[in-house]
Amino acid sequence: METEKETILRAYFQAWCQKDSSCLEDFFTIDVVYRECYGPEYHGIEQILQWFKDWNSKGTVQSWDIKRMIVSGDIVVVEWHFCYCYDGLADQFEGVTIAEFQGKKIKHLAEYSSSSQVVYPYDNHIVGSI
């Protein structure tokens, strides 16, 4: 059975796919700290709302598929695959989100990414995809 925290994270990922910012204030605390996988960090819900608007004016999340979630108390770890188009360029990558909840809202979130292209240095395989 899915926990409330898992449901919130699924809905958050779906909000990006649907370009729907109307629910973001329901997901995050006012003073949330959010660190993206490539470096930018946002402090507070107002910065997240601005980032969401700015990013979606140039980009589209084509899919954000959850592979698995691990829940431990107030922490949820999500492994995912992300496909998007930004400024006319399509790309994809693998990632992990670590979300810390305070009650029913996310207080801190950090993302980490890796390439979708896999190299097998000790096998005869040159390259694969996840």
Backbone atoms as SQL, in Angstrom:
CREATE TABLE atoms (id INTEGER PRIMARY KEY, chain TEXT, resi INTEGER, resn TEXT, atom TEXT, x REAL, y REAL, z REAL);
INSERT INTO atoms VALUES
  (1, 'A', 1, 'MET', 'N', 0.843, -1.182, 0.000),
  (2, 'A', 1, 'MET', 'CA', 0.000, 0.000, 0.000),
  (3, 'A', 1, 'MET', 'C', 0.892, 1.251, 0.000),
  (4, 'A', 2, 'GLU', 'N', 0.558, 2.184, -0.855),
  (5, 'A', 2, 'GLU', 'CA', 1.344, 3.405, -1.003),
  (6, 'A', 2, 'GLU', 'C', 1.103, 4.350, 0.175),
  (7, 'A', 3, 'THR', 'N', 2.179, 4.961, 0.660),
  (8, 'A', 3, 'THR', 'CA', 2.060, 5.922, 1.756),
  (9, 'A', 3, 'THR', 'C', 1.629, 7.283, 1.210),
  (10, 'A', 4, 'GLU', 'N', 1.204, 8.158, 2.096),
  (11, 'A', 4, 'GLU', 'CA', 0.811, 9.510, 1.693),
  (12, 'A', 4, 'GLU', 'C', 1.995, 10.264, 1.092),
  (13, 'A', 5, 'LYS', 'N', 3.183, 10.045, 1.627),
  (14, 'A', 5, 'LYS', 'CA', 4.382, 10.700, 1.108),
  (15, 'A', 5, 'LYS', 'C', 4.663, 10.262, -0.332),
  (16, 'A', 6, 'GLU', 'N', 4.508, 8.968, -0.613),
  (17, 'A', 6, 'GLU', 'CA', 4.703, 8.472, -1.978),
  (18, 'A', 6, 'GLU', 'C', 3.673, 9.087, -2.924),
  (19, 'A', 7, 'THR', 'N', 2.442, 9.194, -2.478),
  (20, 'A', 7, 'THR', 'CA', 1.379, 9.787, -3.285),
  (21, 'A', 7, 'THR', 'C', 1.700, 11.246, -3.615),
  (22, 'A', 8, 'ILE', 'N', 2.226, 11.976, -2.641),
  (23, 'A', 8, 'ILE', 'CA', 2.590, 13.383, -2.860),
  (24, 'A', 8, 'ILE', 'C', 3.692, 13.483, -3.912),
  (25, 'A', 9, 'LEU', 'N', 4.716, 12.644, -3.806),
  (26, 'A', 9, 'LEU', 'CA', 5.806, 12.704, -4.782),
  (27, 'A', 9, 'LEU', 'C', 5.340, 12.303, -6.178),
  (28, 'A', 10, 'ARG', 'N', 4.485, 11.305, -6.285),
  (29, 'A', 10, 'ARG', 'CA', 3.932, 10.943, -7.600),
  (30, 'A', 10, 'ARG', 'C', 3.158, 12.123, -8.197),
  (31, 'A', 11, 'ALA', 'N', 2.358, 12.774, -7.379),
  (32, 'A', 11, 'ALA', 'CA', 1.573, 13.915, -7.853),
  (33, 'A', 11, 'ALA', 'C', 2.489, 15.080, -8.251),
  (34, 'A', 12, 'TYR', 'N', 3.579, 15.274, -7.513),
  (35, 'A', 12, 'TYR', 'CA', 4.528, 16.330, -7.852),
  (36, 'A', 12, 'TYR', 'C', 5.167, 16.073, -9.213),
  (37, 'A', 13, 'PHE', 'N', 5.636, 14.848, -9.451),
  (38, 'A', 13, 'PHE', 'CA', 6.229, 14.505, -10.747),
  (39, 'A', 13, 'PHE', 'C', 5.204, 14.713, -11.864),
  (40, 'A', 14, 'GLN', 'N', 3.969, 14.319, -11.609),
  (41, 'A', 14, 'GLN', 'CA', 2.912, 14.464, -12.616),
  (42, 'A', 14, 'GLN', 'C', 2.617, 15.939, -12.900),
  (43, 'A', 15, 'ALA', 'N', 2.733, 16.793, -11.882),
  (44, 'A', 15, 'ALA', 'CA', 2.506, 18.229, -12.080),
  (45, 'A', 15, 'ALA', 'C', 3.468, 18.785, -13.129),
  (46, 'A', 16, 'TRP', 'N', 4.709, 18.304, -13.136),
  (47, 'A', 16, 'TRP', 'CA', 5.669, 18.741, -14.157),
  (48, 'A', 16, 'TRP', 'C', 5.246, 18.260, -15.539),
  (49, 'A', 17, 'CYS', 'N', 4.794, 17.029, -15.620),
  (50, 'A', 17, 'CYS', 'CA', 4.366, 16.478, -16.916),
  (51, 'A', 17, 'CYS', 'C', 3.158, 17.230, -17.472),
  (52, 'A', 18, 'GLN', 'N', 2.328, 17.743, -16.585),
  (53, 'A', 18, 'GLN', 'CA', 1.113, 18.450, -16.998),
  (54, 'A', 18, 'GLN', 'C', 1.271, 19.966, -16.975),
  (55, 'A', 19, 'LYS', 'N', 2.478, 20.448, -16.612),
  (56, 'A', 19, 'LYS', 'CA', 2.731, 21.894, -16.502),
  (57, 'A', 19, 'LYS', 'C', 1.704, 22.573, -15.599),
  (58, 'A', 20, 'ASP', 'N', 1.420, 21.936, -14.475),
  (59, 'A', 20, 'ASP', 'CA', 0.385, 22.408, -13.555),
  (60, 'A', 20, 'ASP', 'C', 1.003, 22.818, -12.222),
  (61, 'A', 21, 'SER', 'N', 1.163, 24.105, -12.021),
  (62, 'A', 21, 'SER', 'CA', 1.771, 24.599, -10.782),
  (63, 'A', 21, 'SER', 'C', 0.757, 24.811, -9.657),
  (64, 'A', 22, 'SER', 'N', -0.521, 24.595, -9.930),
  (65, 'A', 22, 'SER', 'CA', -1.567, 24.922, -8.960),
  (66, 'A', 22, 'SER', 'C', -1.457, 24.142, -7.650),
  (67, 'A', 23, 'CYS', 'N', -0.786, 23.002, -7.667),
  (68, 'A', 23, 'CYS', 'CA', -0.710, 22.160, -6.472),
  (69, 'A', 23, 'CYS', 'C', 0.626, 22.277, -5.737),
  (70, 'A', 24, 'LEU', 'N', 1.575, 23.033, -6.253),
  (71, 'A', 24, 'LEU', 'CA', 2.912, 23.071, -5.667),
  (72, 'A', 24, 'LEU', 'C', 2.909, 23.538, -4.212),
  (73, 'A', 25, 'GLU', 'N', 2.093, 24.507, -3.884),
  (74, 'A', 25, 'GLU', 'CA', 2.039, 24.984, -2.503),
  (75, 'A', 25, 'GLU', 'C', 1.494, 23.920, -1.555),
  (76, 'A', 26, 'ASP', 'N', 0.767, 22.944, -2.088),
  (77, 'A', 26, 'ASP', 'CA', 0.278, 21.830, -1.272),
  (78, 'A', 26, 'ASP', 'C', 1.391, 20.824, -0.969),
  (79, 'A', 27, 'PHE', 'N', 2.431, 20.800, -1.793),
  (80, 'A', 27, 'PHE', 'CA', 3.489, 19.797, -1.663),
  (81, 'A', 27, 'PHE', 'C', 4.671, 20.249, -0.817),
  (82, 'A', 28, 'PHE', 'N', 4.929, 21.566, -0.757),
  (83, 'A', 28, 'PHE', 'CA', 6.145, 22.079, -0.136),
  (84, 'A', 28, 'PHE', 'C', 5.841, 23.022, 1.028),
  (85, 'A', 29, 'THR', 'N', 6.752, 23.019, 2.026),
  (86, 'A', 29, 'THR', 'CA', 6.661, 24.000, 3.099),
  (87, 'A', 29, 'THR', 'C', 7.011, 25.376, 2.527),
  (88, 'A', 30, 'ILE', 'N', 6.652, 26.411, 3.208),
  (89, 'A', 30, 'ILE', 'CA', 6.940, 27.775, 2.760),
  (90, 'A', 30, 'ILE', 'C', 8.444, 27.992, 2.652),
  (91, 'A', 31, 'ASP', 'N', 9.209, 27.398, 3.577),
  (92, 'A', 31, 'ASP', 'CA', 10.658, 27.611, 3.631),
  (93, 'A', 31, 'ASP', 'C', 11.461, 26.443, 3.044),
  (94, 'A', 32, 'VAL', 'N', 10.874, 25.704, 2.136),
  (95, 'A', 32, 'VAL', 'CA', 11.532, 24.547, 1.516),
  (96, 'A', 32, 'VAL', 'C', 12.882, 24.929, 0.912),
  (97, 'A', 33, 'VAL', 'N', 13.806, 23.979, 0.946),
  (98, 'A', 33, 'VAL', 'CA', 15.077, 24.101, 0.227),
  (99, 'A', 33, 'VAL', 'C', 15.090, 22.984, -0.800),
  (100, 'A', 34, 'TYR', 'N', 15.289, 23.348, -2.066),
  (101, 'A', 34, 'TYR', 'CA', 15.220, 22.394, -3.182),
  (102, 'A', 34, 'TYR', 'C', 16.490, 22.535, -4.001),
  (103, 'A', 35, 'ARG', 'N', 17.248, 21.447, -4.098),
  (104, 'A', 35, 'ARG', 'CA', 18.480, 21.466, -4.890),
  (105, 'A', 35, 'ARG', 'C', 18.310, 20.559, -6.101),
  (106, 'A', 36, 'GLU', 'N', 18.453, 21.151, -7.282),
  (107, 'A', 36, 'GLU', 'CA', 18.370, 20.383, -8.525),
  (108, 'A', 36, 'GLU', 'C', 19.642, 19.571, -8.734),
  (109, 'A', 37, 'CYS', 'N', 19.547, 18.559, -9.573),
  (110, 'A', 37, 'CYS', 'CA', 20.661, 17.637, -9.787),
  (111, 'A', 37, 'CYS', 'C', 21.853, 18.274, -10.493),
  (112, 'A', 38, 'TYR', 'N', 21.676, 19.412, -11.147),
  (113, 'A', 38, 'TYR', 'CA', 22.809, 20.024, -11.833),
  (114, 'A', 38, 'TYR', 'C', 23.283, 21.317, -11.160),
  (115, 'A', 39, 'GLY', 'N', 22.841, 21.562, -9.919),
  (116, 'A', 39, 'GLY', 'CA', 23.416, 22.646, -9.151),
  (117, 'A', 39, 'GLY', 'C', 22.510, 23.725, -8.605),
  (118, 'A', 40, 'PRO', 'N', 21.510, 24.224, -9.354),
  (119, 'A', 40, 'PRO', 'CA', 20.689, 25.312, -8.820),
  (120, 'A', 40, 'PRO', 'C', 19.982, 24.906, -7.518),
  (121, 'A', 41, 'GLU', 'N', 19.871, 25.866, -6.622),
  (122, 'A', 41, 'GLU', 'CA', 19.174, 25.628, -5.360),
  (123, 'A', 41, 'GLU', 'C', 18.157, 26.736, -5.149),
  (124, 'A', 42, 'TYR', 'N', 16.960, 26.349, -4.750),
  (125, 'A', 42, 'TYR', 'CA', 15.854, 27.280, -4.555),
  (126, 'A', 42, 'TYR', 'C', 15.480, 27.296, -3.078),
  (127, 'A', 43, 'HIS', 'N', 15.262, 28.496, -2.562),
  (128, 'A', 43, 'HIS', 'CA', 14.921, 28.675, -1.157),
  (129, 'A', 43, 'HIS', 'C', 13.535, 29.275, -1.053),
  (130, 'A', 44, 'GLY', 'N', 12.600, 28.487, -0.570),
  (131, 'A', 44, 'GLY', 'CA', 11.231, 28.951, -0.374),
  (132, 'A', 44, 'GLY', 'C', 10.321, 28.630, -1.541),
  (133, 'A', 45, 'ILE', 'N', 9.045, 28.523, -1.235),
  (134, 'A', 45, 'ILE', 'CA', 8.049, 28.147, -2.237),
  (135, 'A', 45, 'ILE', 'C', 7.954, 29.178, -3.354),
  (136, 'A', 46, 'GLU', 'N', 8.164, 30.447, -3.074),
  (137, 'A', 46, 'GLU', 'CA', 8.071, 31.477, -4.115),
  (138, 'A', 46, 'GLU', 'C', 9.119, 31.258, -5.204),
  (139, 'A', 47, 'GLN', 'N', 10.340, 30.882, -4.819),
  (140, 'A', 47, 'GLN', 'CA', 11.372, 30.608, -5.822),
  (141, 'A', 47, 'GLN', 'C', 11.040, 29.353, -6.626),
  (142, 'A', 48, 'ILE', 'N', 10.456, 28.356, -5.993),
  (143, 'A', 48, 'ILE', 'CA', 10.058, 27.144, -6.726),
  (144, 'A', 48, 'ILE', 'C', 8.968, 27.476, -7.743),
  (145, 'A', 49, 'LEU', 'N', 8.008, 28.284, -7.343),
  (146, 'A', 49, 'LEU', 'CA', 6.947, 28.686, -8.272),
  (147, 'A', 49, 'LEU', 'C', 7.519, 29.462, -9.462),
  (148, 'A', 50, 'GLN', 'N', 8.464, 30.350, -9.211),
  (149, 'A', 50, 'GLN', 'CA', 9.085, 31.121, -10.293),
  (150, 'A', 50, 'GLN', 'C', 9.875, 30.212, -11.221),
  (151, 'A', 51, 'TRP', 'N', 10.657, 29.288, -10.656),
  (152, 'A', 51, 'TRP', 'CA', 11.442, 28.327, -11.447),
  (153, 'A', 51, 'TRP', 'C', 10.518, 27.472, -12.316),
  (154, 'A', 52, 'PHE', 'N', 9.438, 26.977, -11.742),
  (155, 'A', 52, 'PHE', 'CA', 8.482, 26.151, -12.481),
  (156, 'A', 52, 'PHE', 'C', 7.941, 26.922, -13.689),
  (157, 'A', 53, 'LYS', 'N', 7.551, 28.162, -13.466),
  (158, 'A', 53, 'LYS', 'CA', 7.016, 29.000, -14.550),
  (159, 'A', 53, 'LYS', 'C', 8.082, 29.251, -15.622),
  (160, 'A', 54, 'ASP', 'N', 9.279, 29.649, -15.188),
  (161, 'A', 54, 'ASP', 'CA', 10.355, 29.951, -16.136),
  (162, 'A', 54, 'ASP', 'C', 10.755, 28.717, -16.943),
  (163, 'A', 55, 'TRP', 'N', 10.940, 27.586, -16.271),
  (164, 'A', 55, 'TRP', 'CA', 11.388, 26.376, -16.960),
  (165, 'A', 55, 'TRP', 'C', 10.338, 25.926, -17.980),
  (166, 'A', 56, 'ASN', 'N', 9.085, 25.939, -17.577),
  (167, 'A', 56, 'ASN', 'CA', 8.020, 25.463, -18.467),
  (168, 'A', 56, 'ASN', 'C', 7.722, 26.417, -19.618),
  (169, 'A', 57, 'SER', 'N', 8.236, 27.643, -19.560),
  (170, 'A', 57, 'SER', 'CA', 8.068, 28.550, -20.697),
  (171, 'A', 57, 'SER', 'C', 8.980, 28.146, -21.855),
  (172, 'A', 58, 'LYS', 'N', 10.054, 27.395, -21.564),
  (173, 'A', 58, 'LYS', 'CA', 10.993, 26.952, -22.597),
  (174, 'A', 58, 'LYS', 'C', 11.042, 25.437, -22.753),
  (175, 'A', 59, 'GLY', 'N', 10.494, 24.717, -21.798),
  (176, 'A', 59, 'GLY', 'CA', 10.655, 23.267, -21.807),
  (177, 'A', 59, 'GLY', 'C', 9.366, 22.511, -21.568),
  (178, 'A', 60, 'THR', 'N', 9.453, 21.208, -21.830),
  (179, 'A', 60, 'THR', 'CA', 8.351, 20.285, -21.593),
  (180, 'A', 60, 'THR', 'C', 8.905, 18.992, -21.032),
  (181, 'A', 61, 'VAL', 'N', 8.328, 18.553, -19.926),
  (182, 'A', 61, 'VAL', 'CA', 8.668, 17.239, -19.395),
  (183, 'A', 61, 'VAL', 'C', 7.819, 16.229, -20.154),
  (184, 'A', 62, 'GLN', 'N', 8.483, 15.378, -20.912),
  (185, 'A', 62, 'GLN', 'CA', 7.766, 14.382, -21.702),
  (186, 'A', 62, 'GLN', 'C', 7.362, 13.187, -20.851),
  (187, 'A', 63, 'SER', 'N', 8.226, 12.791, -19.922),
  (188, 'A', 63, 'SER', 'CA', 7.883, 11.744, -18.954),
  (189, 'A', 63, 'SER', 'C', 8.837, 11.834, -17.777),
  (190, 'A', 64, 'TRP', 'N', 8.325, 11.469, -16.631),
  (191, 'A', 64, 'TRP', 'CA', 9.134, 11.397, -15.414),
  (192, 'A', 64, 'TRP', 'C', 8.680, 10.137, -14.703),
  (193, 'A', 65, 'ASP', 'N', 9.271, 9.026, -15.091),
  (194, 'A', 65, 'ASP', 'CA', 8.827, 7.710, -14.651),
  (195, 'A', 65, 'ASP', 'C', 9.541, 7.268, -13.384),
  (196, 'A', 66, 'ILE', 'N', 8.763, 6.885, -12.402),
  (197, 'A', 66, 'ILE', 'CA', 9.299, 6.399, -11.142),
  (198, 'A', 66, 'ILE', 'C', 9.597, 4.912, -11.265),
  (199, 'A', 67, 'LYS', 'N', 10.821, 4.538, -10.924),
  (200, 'A', 67, 'LYS', 'CA', 11.230, 3.133, -10.935),
  (201, 'A', 67, 'LYS', 'C', 10.931, 2.464, -9.595),
  (202, 'A', 68, 'ARG', 'N', 11.261, 3.174, -8.512),
  (203, 'A', 68, 'ARG', 'CA', 10.957, 2.659, -7.180),
  (204, 'A', 68, 'ARG', 'C', 11.068, 3.771, -6.155),
  (205, 'A', 69, 'MET', 'N', 10.425, 3.524, -5.005),
  (206, 'A', 69, 'MET', 'CA', 10.487, 4.459, -3.881),
  (207, 'A', 69, 'MET', 'C', 10.810, 3.681, -2.617),
  (208, 'A', 70, 'ILE', 'N', 11.595, 4.324, -1.768),
  (209, 'A', 70, 'ILE', 'CA', 11.945, 3.763, -0.475),
  (210, 'A', 70, 'ILE', 'C', 11.566, 4.795, 0.578),
  (211, 'A', 71, 'VAL', 'N', 10.751, 4.384, 1.535),
  (212, 'A', 71, 'VAL', 'CA', 10.293, 5.280, 2.585),
  (213, 'A', 71, 'VAL', 'C', 10.913, 4.846, 3.904),
  (214, 'A', 72, 'SER', 'N', 11.496, 5.811, 4.609),
  (215, 'A', 72, 'SER', 'CA', 12.057, 5.560, 5.939),
  (216, 'A', 72, 'SER', 'C', 11.728, 6.757, 6.816),
  (217, 'A', 73, 'GLY', 'N', 10.693, 6.645, 7.603),
  (218, 'A', 73, 'GLY', 'CA', 10.269, 7.756, 8.454),
  (219, 'A', 73, 'GLY', 'C', 9.860, 8.952, 7.621),
  (220, 'A', 74, 'ASP', 'N', 10.532, 10.085, 7.826),
  (221, 'A', 74, 'ASP', 'CA', 10.211, 11.317, 7.109),
  (222, 'A', 74, 'ASP', 'C', 10.987, 11.470, 5.808),
  (223, 'A', 75, 'ILE', 'N', 11.770, 10.460, 5.432),
  (224, 'A', 75, 'ILE', 'CA', 12.596, 10.513, 4.222),
  (225, 'A', 75, 'ILE', 'C', 12.030, 9.563, 3.165),
  (226, 'A', 76, 'VAL', 'N', 11.935, 10.062, 1.932),
  (227, 'A', 76, 'VAL', 'CA', 11.539, 9.216, 0.801),
  (228, 'A', 76, 'VAL', 'C', 12.618, 9.352, -0.269),
  (229, 'A', 77, 'VAL', 'N', 13.096, 8.221, -0.751),
  (230, 'A', 77, 'VAL', 'CA', 14.069, 8.180, -1.842),
  (231, 'A', 77, 'VAL', 'C', 13.344, 7.645, -3.070),
  (232, 'A', 78, 'VAL', 'N', 13.475, 8.361, -4.181),
  (233, 'A', 78, 'VAL', 'CA', 12.806, 7.982, -5.421),
  (234, 'A', 78, 'VAL', 'C', 13.854, 7.819, -6.516),
  (235, 'A', 79, 'GLU', 'N', 13.851, 6.664, -7.171),
  (236, 'A', 79, 'GLU', 'CA', 14.694, 6.439, -8.345),
  (237, 'A', 79, 'GLU', 'C', 13.809, 6.631, -9.572),
  (238, 'A', 80, 'TRP', 'N', 14.309, 7.389, -10.585),
  (239, 'A', 80, 'TRP', 'CA', 13.450, 7.740, -11.714),
  (240, 'A', 80, 'TRP', 'C', 14.221, 7.880, -13.018),
  (241, 'A', 81, 'HIS', 'N', 13.426, 7.957, -14.094),
  (242, 'A', 81, 'HIS', 'CA', 13.935, 8.223, -15.444),
  (243, 'A', 81, 'HIS', 'C', 13.198, 9.464, -15.955),
  (244, 'A', 82, 'PHE', 'N', 13.960, 10.448, -16.470),
  (245, 'A', 82, 'PHE', 'CA', 13.414, 11.750, -16.838),
  (246, 'A', 82, 'PHE', 'C', 13.668, 12.016, -18.311),
  (247, 'A', 83, 'CYS', 'N', 12.615, 12.298, -19.079),
  (248, 'A', 83, 'CYS', 'CA', 12.719, 12.663, -20.500),
  (249, 'A', 83, 'CYS', 'C', 12.102, 14.047, -20.678),
  (250, 'A', 84, 'TYR', 'N', 12.825, 14.902, -21.429),
  (251, 'A', 84, 'TYR', 'CA', 12.347, 16.264, -21.580),
  (252, 'A', 84, 'TYR', 'C', 12.833, 16.872, -22.892),
  (253, 'A', 85, 'CYS', 'N', 12.223, 17.995, -23.222),
  (254, 'A', 85, 'CYS', 'CA', 12.664, 18.817, -24.339),
  (255, 'A', 85, 'CYS', 'C', 12.773, 20.234, -23.798),
  (256, 'A', 86, 'TYR', 'N', 13.940, 20.862, -23.994),
  (257, 'A', 86, 'TYR', 'CA', 14.164, 22.219, -23.491),
  (258, 'A', 86, 'TYR', 'C', 14.850, 23.038, -24.575),
  (259, 'A', 87, 'ASP', 'N', 14.279, 24.164, -24.904),
  (260, 'A', 87, 'ASP', 'CA', 14.814, 25.018, -25.966),
  (261, 'A', 87, 'ASP', 'C', 15.014, 24.250, -27.271),
  (262, 'A', 88, 'GLY', 'N', 14.092, 23.342, -27.557),
  (263, 'A', 88, 'GLY', 'CA', 14.137, 22.585, -28.796),
  (264, 'A', 88, 'GLY', 'C', 15.031, 21.361, -28.781),
  (265, 'A', 89, 'LEU', 'N', 15.740, 21.104, -27.685),
  (266, 'A', 89, 'LEU', 'CA', 16.638, 19.944, -27.597),
  (267, 'A', 89, 'LEU', 'C', 16.061, 18.894, -26.654),
  (268, 'A', 90, 'ALA', 'N', 15.923, 17.671, -27.153),
  (269, 'A', 90, 'ALA', 'CA', 15.408, 16.573, -26.341),
  (270, 'A', 90, 'ALA', 'C', 16.568, 15.853, -25.652),
  (271, 'A', 91, 'ASP', 'N', 16.328, 15.395, -24.437),
  (272, 'A', 91, 'ASP', 'CA', 17.338, 14.650, -23.695),
  (273, 'A', 91, 'ASP', 'C', 16.645, 13.810, -22.627),
  (274, 'A', 92, 'GLN', 'N', 17.434, 12.978, -21.977),
  (275, 'A', 92, 'GLN', 'CA', 16.919, 12.134, -20.907),
  (276, 'A', 92, 'GLN', 'C', 18.060, 11.758, -19.979),
  (277, 'A', 93, 'PHE', 'N', 17.711, 11.414, -18.747),
  (278, 'A', 93, 'PHE', 'CA', 18.710, 10.946, -17.799),
  (279, 'A', 93, 'PHE', 'C', 18.035, 10.197, -16.659),
  (280, 'A', 94, 'GLU', 'N', 18.851, 9.495, -15.905),
  (281, 'A', 94, 'GLU', 'CA', 18.409, 8.763, -14.722),
  (282, 'A', 94, 'GLU', 'C', 18.617, 9.655, -13.517),
  (283, 'A', 95, 'GLY', 'N', 17.844, 9.453, -12.467),
  (284, 'A', 95, 'GLY', 'CA', 18.040, 10.278, -11.293),
  (285, 'A', 95, 'GLY', 'C', 17.484, 9.689, -10.026),
  (286, 'A', 96, 'VAL', 'N', 17.843, 10.344, -8.934),
  (287, 'A', 96, 'VAL', 'CA', 17.368, 9.985, -7.599),
  (288, 'A', 96, 'VAL', 'C', 16.971, 11.271, -6.887),
  (289, 'A', 97, 'THR', 'N', 15.843, 11.228, -6.214),
  (290, 'A', 97, 'THR', 'CA', 15.386, 12.324, -5.368),
  (291, 'A', 97, 'THR', 'C', 15.399, 11.840, -3.928),
  (292, 'A', 98, 'ILE', 'N', 15.911, 12.684, -3.050),
  (293, 'A', 98, 'ILE', 'CA', 15.811, 12.443, -1.618),
  (294, 'A', 98, 'ILE', 'C', 14.954, 13.569, -1.060),
  (295, 'A', 99, 'ALA', 'N', 13.781, 13.217, -0.564),
  (296, 'A', 99, 'ALA', 'CA', 12.839, 14.212, -0.052),
  (297, 'A', 99, 'ALA', 'C', 12.642, 14.014, 1.448),
  (298, 'A', 100, 'GLU', 'N', 12.785, 15.105, 2.192),
  (299, 'A', 100, 'GLU', 'CA', 12.538, 15.071, 3.637),
  (300, 'A', 100, 'GLU', 'C', 11.230, 15.807, 3.910),
  (301, 'A', 101, 'PHE', 'N', 10.334, 15.131, 4.582),
  (302, 'A', 101, 'PHE', 'CA', 9.020, 15.695, 4.874),
  (303, 'A', 101, 'PHE', 'C', 8.964, 16.287, 6.280),
  (304, 'A', 102, 'GLN', 'N', 8.145, 17.314, 6.390),
  (305, 'A', 102, 'GLN', 'CA', 7.759, 17.859, 7.684),
  (306, 'A', 102, 'GLN', 'C', 6.245, 17.790, 7.685),
  (307, 'A', 103, 'GLY', 'N', 5.713, 16.846, 8.421),
  (308, 'A', 103, 'GLY', 'CA', 4.277, 16.600, 8.357),
  (309, 'A', 103, 'GLY', 'C', 3.918, 16.068, 6.974),
  (310, 'A', 104, 'LYS', 'N', 2.994, 16.737, 6.298),
  (311, 'A', 104, 'LYS', 'CA', 2.526, 16.303, 4.984),
  (312, 'A', 104, 'LYS', 'C', 3.140, 17.096, 3.842),
  (313, 'A', 105, 'LYS', 'N', 4.220, 17.849, 4.132),
  (314, 'A', 105, 'LYS', 'CA', 4.851, 18.659, 3.089),
  (315, 'A', 105, 'LYS', 'C', 6.358, 18.402, 3.050),
  (316, 'A', 106, 'ILE', 'N', 6.935, 18.637, 1.878),
  (317, 'A', 106, 'ILE', 'CA', 8.371, 18.455, 1.682),
  (318, 'A', 106, 'ILE', 'C', 9.089, 19.697, 2.198),
  (319, 'A', 107, 'LYS', 'N', 10.054, 19.470, 3.103),
  (320, 'A', 107, 'LYS', 'CA', 10.836, 20.568, 3.681),
  (321, 'A', 107, 'LYS', 'C', 12.188, 20.713, 2.992),
  (322, 'A', 108, 'HIS', 'N', 12.735, 19.606, 2.520),
  (323, 'A', 108, 'HIS', 'CA', 14.042, 19.629, 1.857),
  (324, 'A', 108, 'HIS', 'C', 14.026, 18.564, 0.767),
  (325, 'A', 109, 'LEU', 'N', 14.531, 18.926, -0.408),
  (326, 'A', 109, 'LEU', 'CA', 14.579, 17.983, -1.513),
  (327, 'A', 109, 'LEU', 'C', 15.901, 18.168, -2.254),
  (328, 'A', 110, 'ALA', 'N', 16.569, 17.047, -2.544),
  (329, 'A', 110, 'ALA', 'CA', 17.813, 17.079, -3.313),
  (330, 'A', 110, 'ALA', 'C', 17.720, 16.038, -4.413),
  (331, 'A', 111, 'GLU', 'N', 18.173, 16.406, -5.605),
  (332, 'A', 111, 'GLU', 'CA', 18.167, 15.505, -6.764),
  (333, 'A', 111, 'GLU', 'C', 19.600, 15.200, -7.185),
  (334, 'A', 112, 'TYR', 'N', 19.797, 13.991, -7.681),
  (335, 'A', 112, 'TYR', 'CA', 21.085, 13.555, -8.207),
  (336, 'A', 112, 'TYR', 'C', 20.821, 12.846, -9.525),
  (337, 'A', 113, 'SER', 'N', 21.730, 12.974, -10.488),
  (338, 'A', 113, 'SER', 'CA', 21.491, 12.387, -11.806),
  (339, 'A', 113, 'SER', 'C', 22.688, 11.602, -12.296),
  (340, 'A', 114, 'SER', 'N', 22.404, 10.754, -13.289),
  (341, 'A', 114, 'SER', 'CA', 23.459, 10.056, -14.017),
  (342, 'A', 114, 'SER', 'C', 22.987, 9.861, -15.451),
  (343, 'A', 115, 'SER', 'N', 23.907, 9.551, -16.306),
  (344, 'A', 115, 'SER', 'CA', 23.613, 9.371, -17.717),
  (345, 'A', 115, 'SER', 'C', 22.722, 8.144, -17.927),
  (346, 'A', 116, 'SER', 'N', 21.852, 8.221, -18.925),
  (347, 'A', 116, 'SER', 'CA', 21.063, 7.049, -19.301),
  (348, 'A', 116, 'SER', 'C', 21.885, 6.052, -20.095),
  (349, 'A', 117, 'GLN', 'N', 23.009, 6.520, -20.619),
  (350, 'A', 117, 'GLN', 'CA', 23.893, 5.660, -21.386),
  (351, 'A', 117, 'GLN', 'C', 24.873, 4.995, -20.417),
  (352, 'A', 118, 'VAL', 'N', 24.953, 3.677, -20.495),
  (353, 'A', 118, 'VAL', 'CA', 25.780, 2.909, -19.569),
  (354, 'A', 118, 'VAL', 'C', 26.968, 2.317, -20.312),
  (355, 'A', 119, 'VAL', 'N', 28.137, 2.378, -19.687),
  (356, 'A', 119, 'VAL', 'CA', 29.362, 1.796, -20.236),
  (357, 'A', 119, 'VAL', 'C', 29.750, 0.610, -19.359),
  (358, 'A', 120, 'TYR', 'N', 30.117, -0.503, -19.976),
  (359, 'A', 120, 'TYR', 'CA', 30.515, -1.714, -19.270),
  (360, 'A', 120, 'TYR', 'C', 32.014, -1.919, -19.455),
  (361, 'A', 121, 'PRO', 'N', 32.842, -1.371, -18.583),
  (362, 'A', 121, 'PRO', 'CA', 34.289, -1.380, -18.812),
  (363, 'A', 121, 'PRO', 'C', 34.930, -2.764, -18.742),
  (364, 'A', 122, 'TYR', 'N', 34.299, -3.758, -18.113),
  (365, 'A', 122, 'TYR', 'CA', 34.917, -5.067, -17.963),
  (366, 'A', 122, 'TYR', 'C', 34.203, -6.167, -18.754),
  (367, 'A', 123, 'ASP', 'N', 33.289, -5.772, -19.615),
  (368, 'A', 123, 'ASP', 'CA', 32.600, -6.710, -20.488),
  (369, 'A', 123, 'ASP', 'C', 32.873, -6.332, -21.931),
  (370, 'A', 124, 'ASN', 'N', 32.427, -7.160, -22.824),
  (371, 'A', 124, 'ASN', 'CA', 32.571, -6.863, -24.259),
  (372, 'A', 124, 'ASN', 'C', 31.544, -5.858, -24.735),
  (373, 'A', 125, 'HIS', 'N', 30.601, -5.533, -23.880),
  (374, 'A', 125, 'HIS', 'CA', 29.585, -4.544, -24.246),
  (375, 'A', 125, 'HIS', 'C', 30.242, -3.168, -24.251),
  (376, 'A', 126, 'ILE', 'N', 29.947, -2.397, -25.223),
  (377, 'A', 126, 'ILE', 'CA', 30.486, -1.047, -25.304),
  (378, 'A', 126, 'ILE', 'C', 29.550, -0.080, -24.562),
  (379, 'A', 127, 'VAL', 'N', 28.278, -0.074, -24.955),
  (380, 'A', 127, 'VAL', 'CA', 27.323, 0.882, -24.419),
  (381, 'A', 127, 'VAL', 'C', 25.959, 0.228, -24.347),
  (382, 'A', 128, 'GLY', 'N', 25.192, 0.582, -23.350),
  (383, 'A', 128, 'GLY', 'CA', 23.817, 0.129, -23.219),
  (384, 'A', 128, 'GLY', 'C', 22.975, 1.271, -22.727),
  (385, 'A', 129, 'SER', 'N', 21.698, 1.029, -22.580),
  (386, 'A', 129, 'SER', 'CA', 20.793, 2.017, -22.041),
  (387, 'A', 129, 'SER', 'C', 20.061, 1.430, -20.865),
  (388, 'A', 130, 'ILE', 'N', 19.753, 2.292, -19.932),
  (389, 'A', 130, 'ILE', 'CA', 18.993, 1.861, -18.763),
  (390, 'A', 130, 'ILE', 'C', 17.542, 1.814, -19.136);
